[in-house]
Amino acid sequence: MHIGNLQVNNPIFLGPMAGVTDWAFRTICAEHGANVTVTEMVSSRALVYKDQKSAKLLRKNPGSLCGAQIFGNDPAIMAEAAVLALEISGCDFLDINMGCPMPKIANSGDGCGLMRTPELARQILSAVKQAVNVPVTVKCRLGWDKGSINVLDFTKRMEDNGADLVAVHGRTRAMLYSGVADWDTITKVKKNLSIPVIANGDIIDGETAVKCLKRTGADGVMIGRASFGDPWVFTEVKAALEGQPAPERLPLKDRIAVAVRQFELSEQDHGEHIACLEARKHFAWYLRGVRNASFYKNQISSMNTMADIYRIAKEIVRDLQ
């Protein structure tokens, strides 16, 4: 599969997720089989107005193809922001967020709000394509709600105006993350387009990845929430797509070692204070399914230093192995 002129040997994508897919987490996922990663979404206006906090989100991770994702609803500002995002990050491609369902984004006409204004979405894509010389991809949903599912027409417009790939989450904006992803509509999108289509939604392991690709005919899969605290999901999916058995689950001490490495990378990127705040949610995710972990989850919720992280990690391995 190709994204424009970029070759992807194993099209397993880590979905961009605000507040989760920072440089540290993307790096860990890439090490475990996520062959394409995308930054957290960054406001086009914030980039144009030189907001340093937003620019910092665009750090390119090693180990995978990496896209810079921007959002907005003004074609000229989006084009300028696309150029800036690539200058700042050196990323391999530019991704336009047309799928975020969060009310403060979508209700402002950004993210999935653009699915209500397909002509404006077309203008944005066209402006961005003219501004940059890397592949441009689009992430969208099925539509605003079940009464306005327009993904077939919408993605065709994207293809006709230069999109190199579309990733489709099989839910509407109104569904947020509830209900069941509609893979059958993704199948129709794939049949309607000649550019690569990436399926997103309810892909949680190797078995569901294989089922999704068989059902939809999509060119690859995008994994989002299933990766929380579980970068090994990409290893499992890669094995499944190659017809190999699922790898054995790593012992807890090895999983905790990966978690600690992520937090050390986060400290390099954000500094100790922010890294520890971020680690509170990620560390708890790494402990999902671990018996008798509630005591340590309570401790994790108040971590403030890397010393806290090292101490708790050591005690978890000692007590819960």
Summary of the structure (lengths in Angstrom):
residues: 321
radius of gyration: 19.4
end to end distance: 41.2
largest distance: 58.4
contacts: 1155
relative contact order: 0.11
helix: 49%
strand: 14%
